[in-house]
Structures are given as structure tokens and as C-alpha cells.
Amino acid sequence: MPSLTLAAFTQLAGWQALQADGVTPSAAIAIGEDVLSDTPSGDGRSLTLAYSPASQDHIARRPLAATDLDDFDELRLVLRGDRNSAPGFYLELRLGSVALPIGAPGNTWHRRVPVTGGSGWDVVRFSLADLPAAVRGAVTVAQLRCIDAGEGFHLAIDEALAVRPSMLADLEQALLARLHQQTSLAGNPVPAELVTAGGPWPAATPCIAIVPMEVRDLAERSTGAAQRCDFVADGYRVRPAPTAFEACYAIEAVAADRIDQGALMDFLLRQIGPRGALRVAAQPWSIETHGAPASEYDPNLHPAPRQRLYCRVYAWQDHDAPSSVRPVQGLVTQIDWKESGHG
């Protein structure tokens, strides 16, 4: 599985607000929920944390069912904050397990959380590569510690995902989530199936067949800059700019008669196109429909007529792992004084 939802933040159960000692309840952090605002996940619910100026070093903690993250490379949080007045970081994320709790010797993993103020949602990515094996194999707790209370602030969290970035696998997981059992015929949910390139046709009828067509490099879109990430107390990493691709798919309504085909095509036209966004492992990728390639009209390749919806997704692939950087603390210049040769 390319990505796993760790928490959808649709309920408050389990969350604790604690003082700096990690035991005493805190009144400086108010834990609530927002059921009125739109969210990137689409569920319309998010967790809210309100930090007062007295919340310095206080903790918002959430116990988790033991979760094995060995098969995942990074953690992604979908959140937004409303603090604009001061630059820098004001929250720190830590993870722990029964075998190696937060704060125990050997568990120094932490991340400063960059949150831009305003109304937009941020997708913040944290590498799990340096998370101790005793934690990564069975995470049981996550916490956010306030490291700069300032004048107080609010934070909303929509979703937490564990991700193993894989461009096509992530994209196709998102397409299936968009289409699988999202419509019905005669009261029966219609499945969506991914056709393996060059493989057999789905056996189920009715169904929505997702057919891979083409992937090509988009050099003109690969113009981004490297980004800082994985901020810690004494440094950060730099993630190289990703490479852009265009991934094309044909989506076909498979049904026993034209009436059911038409109903499924109506659904597909609402769900995809003419242009919009496909949420892939929490990140919005552009998706749009386009005309059929010339090969689709070749009677030798396709003797039976087909009605398909063709779409392309502008996808992004990370090629290189982030590299660590430690900021320069000072600069020392040595000067070799030499006597002038002019006497």
C-alpha cells in the first residue's frame, strides 16, 4: 500500500493536553473540532488546537494503536495555522512506542513543524529514515510540543498519512479512491478495477475499468527549486526539486447494456474533467480530460467500438533523497600578514 491514513482527526477521543512534565493536565491548550470548514480530505472535520500565551512547552498528545511504519518512508500532516506575526517554528513533533517512549535515551527523533499562517492548508512532509527501529516498528504515541507560545495561536489538523512515495502507485490509489464504489446501479455499488498494462480485462460486469495508457517526461514543467525540509533543533535537510511527468489513462464504463453504460459515463464525467485536482497522498495534482489518441481508432487494434474517457495527470516524482544541512554558526577568516616589499 503506497499510503496509509494514520488519523483522520474526526473525533477528539484520546487527545490529551498536558503541561511540560507530560503528566499534569494543561488548561493552556484547548482541544476541539471544526465541523463547518472545508477540508482537503473532503470529510469536513478537523481537529483544532488553541494555544494560549501560557502554553510554552505544553503538550498535545495522542495515543495510537500500535502501528508498524517499517514499510513507509515519510509522515505527512495536513494542517493550517493562523499565526503570522513571528517567523520561525512554534511546534515540535515527536513519536514514541512502548519499547522506546518519547524522551527515552535513544529516541531523539523530532521535527520542527513549519506552518504558514493564513487560510490555506499545508502538507508538511517528515522523513522517517532516522526514526529508531524500536519506534518505527510499533508507533504508539504522537505529540506536539509548543516551543514558542508567543501571543498564542490556533492550529487545525485534517489528516496524518504514512507514505511510501511511488508516483504511479500513489496516483492509481487516488484514482481508485475517486471511482471505486462511489456510484451504484440498481442499488449495487459499482467497483473500479485497475487493468494491468498488457494484462487481462476485468471479469466483473458492471465495473469501471482504469486502463494505463502512457507516461512521458515533462521537461518544461520540471523547473522547481530545491526545498528545505525535516527541520530539527540544529539543522534541516534539502529535498531536490521533483521531476514532472504526464500519466495518461483511459477510463471505461463496462456494463451489460447501453443504459447502464450511460449512467456510469455520467458519473465519470462528474468525477473527472474537464479539469481539476486529484488528491494524491495528500498532495493536489492536476487532472484533465483530453481526446483519444489516434491508435484508439485503429480497427486492427480495436475491432469493437469503445466509449472511453481519456484523462492525464500531471504527476511528480522525487528522484534523490534529501541531504542534511547544518547551518553555519560562525565564520572565521585567517589573514597572513606580510611585510610590504616597498620598505
Residue frames relative to the residue before (quaternion, step in Angstrom):
aa qw qx qy qz dx dy dz
M 1.0000 0.0000 0.0000 0.0000 0.00 0.00 0.00
P 0.4214 -0.7377 0.4608 0.2569 3.64 -0.59 1.06
S 0.8110 0.0139 0.0032 0.5849 3.62 0.99 -0.75
L 0.1710 -0.7740 0.6073 0.0527 3.52 -1.22 0.68
T 0.3545 -0.7173 0.5570 0.2228 3.57 -0.85 0.96
L 0.2494 -0.7836 0.5552 0.1247 3.58 -0.58 1.17
A 0.7840 -0.0855 0.0880 0.6085 3.55 1.05 -0.81
A 0.2575 -0.7670 0.5713 0.1383 3.54 -0.99 0.91
F 0.3325 -0.7863 0.4671 0.2301 3.59 1.33 -0.07
T 0.3586 0.7393 -0.4909 0.2894 3.54 0.92 0.93
Q 0.7787 0.1774 -0.1477 0.5834 3.60 1.25 0.06
L 0.5108 -0.6839 0.4512 0.2603 3.53 -1.24 0.57
A 0.4393 0.7318 -0.4486 0.2650 3.59 1.21 -0.34
G 0.8002 0.3081 -0.2404 0.4549 3.54 -0.96 0.95
W 0.6026 0.5728 -0.3734 0.4115 3.60 1.11 -0.52
Q 0.0975 -0.7860 0.6101 0.0236 3.55 -1.07 0.87
A 0.2040 -0.7242 0.6441 0.1378 3.55 -1.16 0.74
L 0.0049 0.8349 -0.5442 0.0822 3.58 -0.51 1.22
Q 0.5101 -0.6185 0.4982 0.3300 3.52 -1.22 0.48
A 0.7676 -0.4066 0.2361 0.4355 3.57 -1.30 0.15
D 0.6365 0.5429 -0.3446 0.4258 3.61 1.10 -0.51
G 0.4547 -0.7190 0.4223 0.3129 3.58 1.30 -0.14
V 0.6922 0.4476 -0.2677 0.4988 3.59 1.27 0.14
T 0.7234 0.4429 -0.2454 0.4693 3.55 0.82 -1.03
P 0.4866 -0.6641 0.4747 0.3113 3.62 -0.84 0.91
S 0.2732 -0.7673 0.5656 0.1292 3.55 -1.09 0.80
A 0.2560 -0.7428 0.6001 0.1505 3.54 -1.08 0.83
A 0.5620 0.6305 -0.3712 0.3858 3.60 1.29 -0.05
I 0.7152 0.3107 -0.2319 0.5816 3.59 1.30 -0.15
A 0.1507 -0.7848 0.5977 0.0642 3.57 -0.71 1.11
I 0.1843 -0.7907 0.5796 0.0698 3.57 -0.68 1.15
G 0.1140 0.8017 -0.5741 0.1213 3.57 -0.73 1.07
E 0.3449 -0.7127 0.5570 0.2507 3.56 -1.26 -0.37
D 0.2601 -0.7321 0.6136 0.1412 3.53 -1.25 0.62
V 0.0445 -0.8146 0.5782 -0.0107 3.57 -0.59 1.17
L 0.6074 0.5807 -0.3374 0.4242 3.59 1.28 0.19
S 0.6975 0.4829 -0.2755 0.4521 3.59 1.06 -0.70
D 0.5276 -0.5980 0.4985 0.3400 3.55 -1.22 0.54
T 0.1510 -0.7842 0.5976 0.0713 3.55 -1.12 0.70
P 0.6072 -0.5698 0.3979 0.3851 3.62 -1.10 0.54
S 0.6535 0.5207 -0.3225 0.4448 3.61 1.04 -0.70
G 0.4663 -0.7080 0.4187 0.3255 3.56 1.24 -0.42
D 0.5770 0.6113 -0.3904 0.3754 3.62 1.20 -0.09
G 0.4086 -0.7556 0.4405 0.2609 3.60 1.28 -0.13
R 0.6688 0.4358 -0.3073 0.5180 3.60 1.20 0.46
S 0.0681 0.7864 -0.6117 0.0521 3.56 -1.00 0.81
L 0.4830 -0.6254 0.5319 0.3043 3.51 -1.29 0.51
T 0.1277 -0.7817 0.6047 0.0835 3.60 -1.03 0.76
L 0.1023 -0.7633 0.6369 0.0364 3.53 -1.09 0.85
A 0.0986 -0.7919 0.6020 0.0263 3.59 -0.66 1.11
Y 0.1405 -0.8055 0.5749 0.0295 3.55 -0.52 1.26
S 0.2687 -0.7528 0.5786 0.1625 3.59 -0.82 0.99
P 0.6701 -0.4869 0.3473 0.4396 3.64 -1.21 0.19
A 0.6552 0.5119 -0.3151 0.4576 3.61 1.22 -0.34
S 0.5424 0.6756 -0.3736 0.3314 3.61 1.25 0.05
Q 0.2907 0.7786 -0.5158 0.2081 3.61 1.19 0.25
D 0.8483 0.0748 -0.1226 0.5096 3.59 -0.82 1.14
H 0.4838 0.6394 -0.4614 0.3798 3.60 1.21 0.19
I 0.3546 -0.7748 0.5127 0.1051 3.54 -1.22 0.68
A 0.1472 -0.7019 0.6848 0.1290 3.52 -1.23 0.69
R 0.0332 -0.8375 0.5424 -0.0568 3.57 -0.48 1.24
R 0.0732 -0.7901 0.6083 0.0206 3.56 -1.11 0.78
P 0.3018 -0.7287 0.5851 0.1885 3.61 -0.63 1.11
L 0.1649 -0.7850 0.5931 0.0689 3.58 -1.12 0.73
A 0.5201 -0.5489 0.5238 0.3922 3.54 -1.25 0.37
A 0.5988 -0.5966 0.3812 0.3744 3.60 -0.90 0.91
T 0.0313 -0.8216 0.5660 -0.0602 3.55 -0.59 1.23
D 0.3093 -0.7527 0.5594 0.1578 3.55 -0.80 1.07
L 0.1009 -0.8171 0.5674 0.0132 3.57 -0.60 1.19
D 0.3170 0.7858 -0.4884 0.2084 3.61 1.21 0.26
D 0.7148 0.4505 -0.2594 0.4678 3.60 1.06 -0.68
F 0.6768 0.4691 -0.2868 0.4895 3.60 1.26 0.07
D 0.3951 -0.7574 0.4880 0.1794 3.53 -1.08 0.82
E 0.8251 0.0581 -0.0027 0.5620 3.59 1.08 -0.57
L 0.3511 -0.6810 0.6050 0.2168 3.48 -1.41 0.35
R 0.0928 -0.7904 0.6035 0.0497 3.59 -0.98 0.84
L 0.1314 -0.7706 0.6212 0.0544 3.54 -0.93 1.00
V 0.2009 -0.7469 0.6236 0.1138 3.55 -1.02 0.89
L 0.2199 0.7965 -0.5174 0.2226 3.58 -0.31 1.25
R 0.0924 -0.7649 0.6288 0.1043 3.52 -1.36 0.09
G 0.1659 -0.7805 0.5974 0.0796 3.54 -1.19 0.68
D 0.3693 -0.7444 0.5176 0.2038 3.56 -1.25 0.30
R 0.5147 0.6483 -0.4188 0.3733 3.58 1.23 0.32
N 0.0536 -0.8370 0.5438 -0.0287 3.57 -0.51 1.22
S 0.5945 0.6664 -0.3469 0.2868 3.56 1.15 -0.57
A 0.8152 0.2028 -0.0857 0.5357 3.59 0.95 -0.72
P 0.3967 -0.7071 0.5235 0.2620 3.61 -0.88 0.85
G 0.5886 0.5905 -0.4216 0.3565 3.55 -1.25 0.17
F 0.5747 -0.5868 0.4615 0.3353 3.53 -1.32 -0.33
Y 0.0977 -0.8181 0.5644 0.0520 3.55 -1.02 0.72
L 0.7261 0.3064 -0.2466 0.5640 3.57 1.27 0.23
E 0.1392 -0.7695 0.6194 0.0695 3.54 -1.19 0.68
L 0.2490 -0.7740 0.5713 0.1122 3.57 -0.88 1.05
R 0.0257 0.7707 -0.6364 0.0165 3.55 -1.08 0.84
L 0.1958 -0.7575 0.6141 0.1037 3.54 -1.27 0.60
G 0.0178 -0.8052 0.5928 0.0008 3.56 -1.15 0.62
S 0.2302 -0.7442 0.6099 0.1456 3.53 -1.37 0.14
V 0.6729 -0.4479 0.3722 0.4562 3.55 -1.31 0.04
A 0.6880 0.4895 -0.2827 0.4551 3.59 0.94 -0.87
L 0.8028 0.0738 -0.0021 0.5917 3.58 1.05 -0.75
P 0.1613 -0.8368 0.5164 0.0834 3.60 0.18 1.26
I 0.6482 -0.4745 0.4143 0.4278 3.54 -1.33 0.21
G 0.7990 0.2708 -0.2201 0.4898 3.56 -0.89 0.97
A 0.5317 0.6241 -0.4211 0.3879 3.59 1.23 -0.18
P 0.5956 -0.5438 0.4308 0.4049 3.60 -1.14 0.50
G 0.7599 0.3321 -0.2627 0.4933 3.55 -0.84 0.97
N 0.7084 0.3508 -0.2586 0.5552 3.57 1.26 -0.16
T 0.1178 0.8148 -0.5517 0.1334 3.54 0.22 1.30
W 0.3840 0.7396 -0.4818 0.2707 3.61 1.25 -0.01
H 0.2132 0.7452 -0.6108 0.1616 3.55 -0.92 0.99
R 0.1208 -0.7722 0.6186 0.0800 3.54 -1.27 0.40
R 0.3560 -0.6702 0.6069 0.2360 3.51 -1.08 0.84
V 0.3172 -0.7842 0.5136 0.1436 3.57 -0.89 0.97
P 0.2003 -0.7826 0.5756 0.1267 3.62 -0.47 1.12
V 0.0398 0.7865 -0.6128 0.0654 3.58 -0.75 1.07
T 0.2513 -0.7579 0.5832 0.1493 3.56 -0.71 1.05
G 0.4535 -0.6917 0.4906 0.2745 3.57 -0.95 0.84
G 0.5325 0.6214 -0.4643 0.3388 3.55 -1.25 0.36
S 0.6882 -0.5189 0.3400 0.3761 3.54 -1.32 -0.12
G 0.6006 0.6056 -0.3577 0.3803 3.61 1.21 -0.30
W 0.4362 -0.6689 0.5406 0.2645 3.53 -1.28 0.51
D 0.2488 -0.7530 0.5950 0.1309 3.56 -1.12 0.79
V 0.2125 -0.7091 0.6510 0.1683 3.54 -1.25 0.58
V 0.0774 -0.8172 0.5711 -0.0055 3.57 -0.38 1.26
R 0.2012 -0.8057 0.5540 0.0583 3.55 -0.74 1.15
F 0.0652 -0.7903 0.6093 0.0011 3.57 -0.92 0.99
S 0.3850 -0.7189 0.5290 0.2348 3.59 -0.78 1.00
L 0.2750 -0.7519 0.5788 0.1547 3.56 -1.12 0.78
A 0.3732 0.7749 -0.4595 0.2216 3.60 1.28 -0.01
D 0.7692 0.3339 -0.1854 0.5122 3.61 1.01 -0.74
L 0.4012 0.6820 -0.5038 0.3466 3.60 1.21 0.36
P 0.5029 -0.6740 0.4316 0.3265 3.64 -0.68 0.99
A 0.5956 -0.6110 0.3937 0.3419 3.55 -1.02 0.86
A 0.6430 0.5391 -0.3260 0.4354 3.59 1.04 -0.75
V 0.6677 0.4325 -0.2938 0.5299 3.58 1.24 -0.36
R 0.6746 0.5323 -0.3037 0.4115 3.56 0.83 -1.01
G 0.6731 0.5189 -0.2991 0.4338 3.58 1.04 -0.68
A 0.8114 0.0204 0.0120 0.5840 3.62 1.16 -0.41
V 0.0385 -0.8197 0.5713 -0.0177 3.60 0.45 1.21
T 0.0628 -0.8258 0.5604 0.0029 3.58 -0.83 1.00
V 0.8017 0.1439 -0.0892 0.5733 3.61 1.19 -0.14
A 0.0688 -0.7561 0.6492 0.0467 3.55 -1.20 0.70
Q 0.0040 0.8124 -0.5831 0.0045 3.56 -1.03 0.68
L 0.2315 -0.7230 0.6363 0.1370 3.50 -1.31 0.60
R 0.1178 -0.7944 0.5944 0.0413 3.57 -0.68 1.12
C 0.3950 -0.7047 0.5369 0.2431 3.56 -0.94 0.87
I 0.1004 -0.8199 0.5627 0.0308 3.59 -0.59 1.13
D 0.7730 0.1088 -0.1080 0.6156 3.60 1.28 0.03
A 0.1872 -0.8294 0.5183 0.0917 3.58 0.01 1.30
G 0.1264 -0.8281 0.5359 0.1057 3.59 1.06 -0.71
E 0.7688 -0.2902 0.2478 0.5132 3.55 -0.83 -1.02
G 0.6227 -0.5154 0.3450 0.4771 3.58 1.29 0.15
F 0.0107 0.7994 -0.5988 0.0487 3.58 -1.17 0.53
H 0.3432 -0.7019 0.5813 0.2271 3.54 -1.37 0.14
L 0.0929 -0.7701 0.6294 0.0464 3.54 -1.18 0.67
A 0.1035 -0.7605 0.6372 0.0703 3.57 -1.09 0.79
I 0.1113 -0.7846 0.6088 0.0371 3.57 -0.96 0.92
D 0.2420 -0.7979 0.5410 0.1101 3.56 -0.73 1.10
E 0.8249 -0.0682 0.1393 0.5435 3.57 0.84 -0.94
A 0.1209 -0.7433 0.6501 0.1012 3.55 -1.31 0.50
L 0.0630 -0.8122 0.5797 -0.0166 3.57 -0.75 1.10
A 0.2415 -0.6794 0.6633 0.2002 3.52 -1.26 0.59
V 0.0691 -0.8362 0.5424 -0.0424 3.57 -0.70 1.11
R 0.1069 -0.7069 0.6914 0.1038 3.50 -1.24 0.68
P 0.2991 -0.8129 0.4582 0.1997 3.61 0.10 1.24
S 0.1807 0.7304 -0.6357 0.1722 3.54 -0.84 1.12
M 0.4387 -0.7726 0.3703 0.2711 3.53 -0.09 1.32
L 0.7580 0.3802 -0.2301 0.4773 3.60 0.59 -1.08
A 0.6367 0.5214 -0.3421 0.4536 3.60 0.96 -0.74
D 0.6491 0.5027 -0.3156 0.4758 3.60 0.96 -0.83
L 0.6577 0.5214 -0.3061 0.4493 3.56 0.92 -0.96
E 0.7170 0.4530 -0.2660 0.4582 3.58 0.82 -0.96
Q 0.5727 0.5481 -0.3775 0.4786 3.57 1.16 -0.48
A 0.6627 0.4998 -0.3010 0.4694 3.59 1.01 -0.82
L 0.6333 0.5193 -0.3332 0.4672 3.61 1.01 -0.76
L 0.6530 0.5038 -0.3170 0.4683 3.58 0.94 -0.83
A 0.6449 0.5142 -0.3259 0.4620 3.60 0.97 -0.82
R 0.6468 0.5253 -0.3146 0.4547 3.59 1.07 -0.73
L 0.8162 0.3224 -0.1166 0.4650 3.60 0.97 -0.87
H 0.6298 0.5881 -0.3511 0.3663 3.62 1.01 -0.70
Q 0.8604 -0.0712 -0.0030 0.5046 3.56 -0.78 1.16
Q 0.4268 0.6908 -0.4692 0.3470 3.57 1.06 0.79
T 0.7399 0.1972 -0.1841 0.6162 3.57 1.31 0.07
S 0.2149 -0.7898 0.5639 0.1100 3.58 -1.23 0.32
L 0.2010 -0.7271 0.6412 0.1406 3.53 -1.35 0.41
A 0.8342 -0.0144 -0.0428 0.5497 3.59 -0.76 1.08
G 0.7198 -0.4654 0.2456 0.4528 3.55 1.05 0.79
N 0.6422 0.5145 -0.3244 0.4665 3.59 1.27 -0.01
P 0.4487 -0.6926 0.4868 0.2861 3.63 -0.72 1.00
V 0.3249 -0.7510 0.5486 0.1718 3.56 -0.98 0.90
P 0.3335 -0.7571 0.5200 0.2126 3.62 -0.67 1.00
A 0.2594 -0.6929 0.6378 0.2142 3.51 -1.36 0.33
E 0.0875 -0.8018 0.5908 0.0193 3.57 -0.96 0.89
L 0.3563 -0.7154 0.5661 0.2021 3.52 -1.06 0.85
V 0.2870 -0.7556 0.5676 0.1566 3.56 -0.72 1.09
T 0.4010 -0.6986 0.5358 0.2533 3.56 -0.78 0.98
A 0.5363 -0.6369 0.4356 0.3420 3.58 -0.85 0.95
G 0.8264 0.1251 -0.1362 0.5318 3.56 -0.63 1.17
G 0.5894 0.6086 -0.3487 0.4007 3.56 1.31 -0.01
P 0.7244 -0.4454 0.3022 0.4307 3.59 -1.30 -0.05
W 0.5574 -0.5938 0.4767 0.3310 3.53 -1.32 0.46
P 0.5953 -0.5704 0.4066 0.3937 3.63 -1.05 0.60
A 0.4279 -0.7183 0.4925 0.2418 3.56 -1.01 0.84
A 0.6296 0.5709 -0.3395 0.4031 3.60 1.13 -0.61
T 0.0098 0.7493 -0.6621 -0.0034 3.54 -1.20 0.71
P 0.5200 -0.2810 -0.7962 0.1292 1.60 -1.44 2.03
C 0.0577 0.7692 -0.6364 -0.0031 3.53 -1.33 0.29
I 0.3778 -0.6601 0.5868 0.2779 3.52 -1.38 0.10
A 0.1909 -0.8024 0.5601 0.0778 3.57 -0.53 1.21
I 0.1637 -0.7614 0.6230 0.0731 3.57 -0.87 1.04
V 0.0870 -0.8411 0.5334 -0.0221 3.56 -0.36 1.29
P 0.3354 -0.7323 0.5479 0.2258 3.66 -0.58 1.03
M 0.1813 -0.8158 0.5451 0.0673 3.57 -0.92 0.96
E 0.8005 -0.1679 0.2021 0.5387 3.58 0.55 -1.16
V 0.0687 -0.7443 0.6607 0.0698 3.52 -1.27 0.56
R 0.0858 0.8067 -0.5807 0.0675 3.57 -0.80 0.96
D 0.5665 -0.6111 0.4527 0.3173 3.51 -1.22 0.67
L 0.1541 -0.7672 0.6164 0.0878 3.56 -1.10 0.77
A 0.1755 -0.8341 0.5159 0.0859 3.55 0.29 1.28
E 0.6429 0.5524 -0.3318 0.4140 3.58 1.05 -0.72
R 0.6943 0.4407 -0.2799 0.4954 3.59 1.20 -0.38
S 0.6122 0.5617 -0.3503 0.4325 3.61 1.20 -0.33
T 0.3615 0.7543 -0.4623 0.2945 3.53 0.68 1.13
G 0.4002 0.7397 -0.4643 0.2776 3.59 1.23 0.28
A 0.4508 -0.6664 0.5271 0.2735 3.53 -1.34 0.23
A 0.6139 -0.5218 0.4325 0.4047 3.55 -1.27 0.34
Q 0.2224 -0.7880 0.5655 0.0988 3.56 -1.12 0.70
R 0.4435 -0.6526 0.5416 0.2898 3.54 -1.16 0.67
C 0.0621 0.7907 -0.6040 0.0785 3.56 -1.06 0.77
D 0.8036 0.3136 -0.2038 0.4630 3.57 -1.35 -0.02
F 0.1037 0.8234 -0.5451 0.1187 3.55 0.77 1.07
V 0.0347 -0.7693 0.6379 -0.0026 3.55 -0.97 0.97
A 0.7561 -0.4099 0.2463 0.4467 3.57 -1.29 0.08
D 0.8217 0.2122 -0.0894 0.5214 3.61 1.02 -0.74
G 0.8266 0.0822 -0.0740 0.5519 3.60 1.03 0.55
Y 0.2227 -0.7466 0.6067 0.1575 3.52 -1.29 -0.36
R 0.3887 -0.6682 0.5589 0.3001 3.56 -1.32 -0.10
V 0.2875 -0.7178 0.6017 0.2000 3.54 -1.33 0.31
R 0.2076 -0.7800 0.5829 0.0939 3.56 -0.72 1.13
P 0.4214 -0.7087 0.4970 0.2705 3.63 -0.67 1.03
A 0.6114 -0.5539 0.4149 0.3836 3.56 -1.19 0.54
P 0.4398 -0.6998 0.4894 0.2781 3.62 -0.93 0.81
T 0.4470 -0.6596 0.5363 0.2786 3.55 -1.34 0.30
A 0.3601 -0.7545 0.5163 0.1857 3.56 -0.94 0.94
F 0.0429 -0.7750 0.6304 0.0062 3.53 -1.15 0.79
E 0.2789 -0.6961 0.6246 0.2179 3.52 -1.36 0.29
A 0.0801 -0.7931 0.6037 0.0115 3.58 -0.64 1.15
C 0.1493 -0.8225 0.5478 0.0329 3.58 -0.63 1.16
Y 0.0643 -0.7933 0.6053 -0.0094 3.54 -1.08 0.85
A 0.2345 -0.6979 0.6499 0.1884 3.51 -1.33 0.47
I 0.1151 -0.7910 0.5996 0.0400 3.56 -0.86 0.98
E 0.0701 -0.8386 0.5391 -0.0341 3.53 -0.59 1.20
A 0.3558 -0.7013 0.5798 0.2132 3.54 -1.09 0.84
V 0.1120 -0.7946 0.5961 0.0265 3.58 -0.55 1.20
A 0.2043 0.7794 -0.5604 0.1919 3.59 -0.53 1.18
A 0.6119 -0.5946 0.3939 0.3419 3.55 -1.27 0.40
D 0.8045 0.0978 -0.0507 0.5837 3.61 1.11 -0.49
R 0.6847 -0.5211 0.3379 0.3814 3.53 -1.32 0.37
I 0.5962 0.5676 -0.3776 0.4240 3.61 1.03 -0.61
D 0.6906 0.4497 -0.2811 0.4918 3.58 0.89 -0.91
Q 0.5965 0.5515 -0.3609 0.4579 3.60 1.07 -0.68
G 0.6735 0.5055 -0.2952 0.4514 3.56 0.90 -0.93
A 0.6400 0.5202 -0.3280 0.4607 3.58 1.02 -0.79
L 0.6696 0.4849 -0.3036 0.4737 3.58 0.98 -0.81
M 0.6402 0.5125 -0.3338 0.4648 3.60 1.01 -0.71
D 0.5999 0.5418 -0.3620 0.4642 3.60 1.04 -0.66
F 0.6433 0.5141 -0.3114 0.4742 3.57 0.99 -0.85
L 0.6715 0.5062 -0.3055 0.4468 3.59 0.86 -0.94
L 0.6577 0.5133 -0.3132 0.4537 3.58 0.98 -0.80
R 0.6428 0.4915 -0.3296 0.4865 3.59 1.16 -0.52
Q 0.7151 0.4780 -0.2561 0.4411 3.56 0.97 -0.87
I 0.8016 0.1496 -0.0499 0.5766 3.57 1.08 -0.72
G 0.8312 0.2551 -0.1974 0.4528 3.51 -0.82 1.02
P 0.5135 -0.1262 -0.8340 -0.1575 1.26 -2.42 0.63
R 0.7909 -0.0509 -0.0009 0.6099 3.61 1.19 -0.39
G 0.1844 0.7727 -0.5871 0.1556 3.52 -1.14 0.66
A 0.5530 -0.5870 0.4661 0.3637 3.56 -1.17 -0.63
L 0.1857 -0.7336 0.6442 0.1113 3.53 -1.17 0.74
R 0.3124 -0.7710 0.5274 0.1726 3.56 -0.64 1.10
V 0.0272 -0.8211 0.5661 -0.0683 3.56 -0.32 1.33
A 0.8152 -0.1708 0.0650 0.5497 3.58 -0.43 1.26
A 0.7434 -0.4356 0.1649 0.4801 3.53 0.96 1.13
Q 0.6817 0.4746 -0.2968 0.4711 3.61 1.21 -0.22
P 0.3970 -0.7314 0.4969 0.2460 3.63 -0.89 0.86
W 0.0631 -0.7770 0.6263 0.0032 3.56 -0.73 1.15
S 0.5043 -0.6691 0.4589 0.2955 3.56 -0.99 0.82
I 0.0206 -0.7744 0.6323 -0.0034 3.56 -1.06 0.86
E 0.0829 0.7922 -0.6002 0.0731 3.58 -0.98 0.82
T 0.4654 -0.6644 0.5067 0.2920 3.54 -1.22 0.49
H 0.0504 -0.7831 0.6192 0.0294 3.56 -1.27 0.42
G 0.6579 -0.5229 0.3706 0.3955 3.56 -1.29 0.20
A 0.6267 -0.5502 0.4006 0.3796 3.54 -1.29 0.38
P 0.4897 -0.6288 0.5004 0.3384 3.62 -1.06 0.62
A 0.6593 -0.5432 0.3469 0.3872 3.57 -1.16 0.60
S 0.6160 0.5772 -0.3522 0.4041 3.59 1.03 -0.72
E 0.6033 0.5832 -0.3651 0.4032 3.59 1.11 -0.51
Y 0.6824 0.4616 -0.2849 0.4900 3.59 1.22 -0.36
D 0.4734 0.6703 -0.4425 0.3615 3.60 1.28 0.07
P 0.3583 -0.7658 0.4860 0.2212 3.66 -0.45 1.12
N 0.6041 0.5554 -0.3686 0.4368 3.59 1.16 -0.41
L 0.6913 0.4417 -0.2682 0.5051 3.56 1.15 -0.67
H 0.8003 0.1129 -0.0207 0.5885 3.57 1.00 -0.85
P 0.1253 -0.8373 0.5278 0.0680 3.61 0.23 1.21
A 0.7090 0.3841 -0.2554 0.5334 3.61 1.12 -0.57
P 0.4888 -0.6674 0.4631 0.3181 3.61 -0.90 0.84
R 0.1090 -0.7818 0.6125 0.0425 3.54 -1.12 0.77
Q 0.1792 -0.7310 0.6410 0.1504 3.53 -1.24 0.52
R 0.0555 0.8189 -0.5598 0.1135 3.53 -0.48 1.26
L 0.3202 -0.6825 0.6141 0.2335 3.50 -1.31 0.43
Y 0.1713 -0.7971 0.5751 0.0681 3.57 -0.67 1.13
C 0.0355 0.8044 -0.5908 0.0517 3.55 -0.89 0.92
R 0.1815 -0.7532 0.6198 0.1247 3.52 -1.29 0.41
V 0.2011 -0.7563 0.6151 0.0965 3.52 -1.14 0.78
Y 0.3068 -0.7223 0.5885 0.1946 3.56 -0.92 0.93
A 0.0655 -0.8504 0.5191 -0.0553 3.52 -0.14 1.42
W 0.2513 -0.7683 0.5780 0.1114 3.55 -1.29 0.47
Q 0.1005 -0.8013 0.5895 0.0182 3.54 -0.96 0.92
D 0.3269 -0.7109 0.5900 0.1990 3.55 -0.96 0.95
H 0.2299 -0.8067 0.5331 0.1106 3.58 -0.74 1.02
D 0.8021 0.1999 -0.0808 0.5570 3.58 0.98 -0.81
A 0.5172 -0.6305 0.4844 0.3168 3.54 -1.15 0.69
P 0.5727 -0.5831 0.4335 0.3797 3.61 -1.11 0.56
S 0.2896 -0.7449 0.5767 0.1693 3.56 -1.15 0.65
S 0.4898 -0.6910 0.4582 0.2695 3.57 -1.02 0.84
V 0.0707 -0.7726 0.6307 0.0182 3.54 -1.14 0.76
R 0.1133 -0.7525 0.6426 0.0894 3.54 -1.04 0.78
P 0.4493 -0.7173 0.4530 0.2800 3.61 -0.59 1.10
V 0.5262 -0.6220 0.4847 0.3183 3.55 -1.15 0.69
Q 0.2841 -0.7782 0.5407 0.1460 3.57 -0.82 1.01
G 0.7977 -0.0849 0.0743 0.5923 3.57 1.16 -0.48
L 0.2588 -0.7525 0.5870 0.1490 3.54 -1.25 0.34
V 0.1070 -0.7884 0.6052 0.0264 3.56 -0.76 1.10
T 0.0983 -0.7924 0.6015 0.0228 3.56 -0.80 1.06
Q 0.1786 -0.7796 0.5932 0.0920 3.57 -0.78 1.01
I 0.1415 -0.7892 0.5963 0.0400 3.55 -0.93 1.01
D 0.2546 -0.7558 0.5879 0.1351 3.52 -0.83 1.02
W 0.2107 -0.8047 0.5452 0.1044 3.57 -0.20 1.30
K 0.0453 -0.7935 0.6068 -0.0078 3.55 -0.85 1.00
E 0.5148 -0.6479 0.4709 0.3058 3.52 -1.07 0.79
S 0.5135 -0.6501 0.4693 0.3057 3.52 -0.97 0.88
G 0.4365 -0.7162 0.4889 0.2397 3.57 -0.99 0.83
H 0.5955 0.5828 -0.3618 0.4181 3.60 1.28 0.02
G 0.5797 -0.6271 0.3694 0.3663 3.60 1.14 0.42
